[in-house]
Each structure stands twice: as structure tokens, then as C-alpha cells.
Amino acid sequence: MEFHRLVAARRSLRAYSSRPVEPEKVERMLEAARWSPSCGNRQSWRFVVVGRDAPTRGAVEEALDAGNAWARRAPVLIVAGAGRRDGAVVESREYYLVDAGTSLMSLIYRGVDQGLLVHPMAGWKEAPLRAALGLPDAFAPMAVVAVGYAGKPEELDEATRRKDERPRVRKPLGEIAYSPMWEEPYAGTLPSSPAKVFETDLQLRFGDTDAMGHVNNAKIVTYLETGRVRFFSEVLGARRVEDIRFILAEVSCRYRIPILLHDRVRVRMRISDVSRSSFRFHYELADPGDGRVFVEAETVQVMYDYATGRPVPIDARVLAAVRDYASGG
């Protein structure tokens, strides 16, 4: 998944499925953390992986605060931290803290990249956690990370569910970044919110499958077209084919895992690169239940005049709607 899509997709949600996490996915997360930058290349980070069947699992769960009881459903808990003695010290600055933070972020994003729900927590008690895992005094635990697949929000208690339903909010760029001096707001020019996402479910057909038992790759473009037509209809108000005055100028697909006939597939679409006569769609074909991403794709649409055989400027009403989606407005 492209990095900007990872940033948009990452959420600290609390509803977990009971579906086990593949060991290779956890290992890839640890590998991403292992290759993170650290001061002086001291690599002071350490991780303890606690699976569902680990003998220490019950004690680790007991160390969680009551407000994090939802994390007991997560198939994997990872305790992340760093060794103070292992980190570099420059003047009075102890960089084991920075090392732990950078490696933890790498671990989180690699999990999200694999379709996992990854939620770091600060709500736990240190003494019972240390006792449960035999952590040495020189090791500073900093987060307990719940790892798994997204579950059903309706299975959460009401108070926890309301937390997940809160809108995703961040401070304006000018409140966190300055230039050229402290408290002189950085003058950003990019949209302040992530692009809106249009979603629609697809109906798989037996005729879409091939001799290998999965949806033929050539059929994927028709799924993208289904999403485009529904977007034009539901967002832009197109009622007839003649109302869709765009032609497909470019298409690219990245096939991540096969789609089988019994899979549920939802297409998620967002917009970027809006210009005078064209814009770009970014797609994910994904399982709405467990978050698996089957295909990532992009298309470029060009406003076209069939009478003259040339591109033309996008209609003002359509352009406003497209820009609104791209800006997250």
C-alpha cells in the first residue's frame, strides 16, 4: 500500500475479530521495526510477542487497565519498549526513547499495510506487566500493542463503541509546525483533511472465475469500472451513459492476493491529481470484514468531447464535486 494511503487507513479502533493472525505477518512487523533508524545505530528497541495461547497471556491481560478490556480479544499482544543502557546519550538527551518511538511506528504501519488492526496502548500497569514477562529493570516498557483483524463494532460495549465512532481529528498544521521561528505557523498549501472515500460492494459471479478457481485478473478492470459508474451516478448525479463524459486514459493494477468466489469484496475509491480536464482515482478492492486487500489500482479519467475528438475542461459543477472529494471537504 502507498504510504499516504497507510496514513489515511490507520485507525486506533477497538473491535477485534477472533481470526488468528498469521505468524509471518507478525514477523514482517518485527522486521520493519528492526530496520528502523536509531541514534548511533544502537538499536535499543525490544519487543515481546504474546500470542493467544502463550502461558503468559492471562497475566498480561490482567495488567491492562479496565478501559482496555477490549484488547483481550486481540489475537496478539506485543509489549514494546527499549533498554535505557542500550541507547545513545548526547549531552543530556537519552535517545532510547526516540529509538523506541521510531521502531514502534514502523511496526504499526507494517501491520496496517498487511490489513491488520494495530492499536498501541498506554493503559496498563507496569509492575504486573514486568512480573508477567520477567522484564529486566534496565528495560523500559512503553506500549502494549494489540494486533489482529478488524471485528464487528456492535460487539463492543456502548461506551467503547462511542469512542470508535468519534471523528478522526488532528490539530491544524500551523499549530504543530513553525517556520522560520518558534510559533510562526508553517504556511502549508496541501488539503488539511484526507481525501473522502467512496465505497460500494461488488457482486462476484461464477463467470468471473478462471481455471485456477479465483477471479481472473482481466475481470478486475470491470470491477473498477463498476465502482466508477456508481461514483458518477451516486456522487455526480449521472442518470444515463451519456452523462458520463469521461474516457479511461490510463489504468494500473497491483494484484496482492487472489479473490475467490466466496469472498466479500468492497471497492474503496478516492481522488487525487485534479486538473483542468482530468483526475485520478485510487482504488482498493478489499474484504470489508477482515480488511484483506486484494487489489490496489489507479485510473486516470479525461473529460472528452466525442464530436471534436479532443479533451475538454471538466464541467464546473462536476469539478467542484471532484475537488471536494479530493480535499476531504
C-alpha angles and dihedrals in degrees: 000000000000112000097243088054090051090054091050093045099048113103131163094228125163108211109101131186121225089234109125119245114239111247091229090060091054090048091052089053091052091047090053089052091047092058095049120120119262135181109270088355087276092145093204096171122113132184134197114201115208115188128195093267098040113127089231094052097096093050092048090051090051089056091061119099117250091252090062096052088117088071091070087079092060111104092220133036118190122195109210129192145114142250112252092207091050095058130086120254119208113185099315096332115113107205098190086088092056091044091054092048096050093047092047091053090051089051092050097048093046088055092050089048088061094052096262131138108234119185122178115206136201094184104100138097116252101209097057091041091054091047093048095053102028092241114185120238091246091060117086112204110211108172143011108215123205113211128187146092123303114267136191116300090210089068091065122090114260097256093051092044090054089056091056091048094058113111117256105256132183132178116259115269091247091062095057104031129052136187137220093349140010114294093008098121118239108246104231124187103188124096111282094220133051115261116272116257124224114205133190134164122240129217112224118214130205088236090063092067127087137206090284091063097245135095109285112249091231089063092060092080089058088055089053089050090051089055092047094050092049090049091052090048101043100033105026097033099239111169101173136034087249089063091064100078097172129105125205107250100171139011132181130176135193111199109208105169132356121266113228125203094251094052123109111230129194124181116220117194136186134172134235140155096045111185139163096288107005146039138186129245119207115201140193121189102202144160106256090207105054103012098242110159113219101177139009116199146164134205133185117216122200124197104237138192108211091193094060097025092230139111115261134193115279113258110264095240092049092044091054092052092047092049090048090057093046094050096045089238 
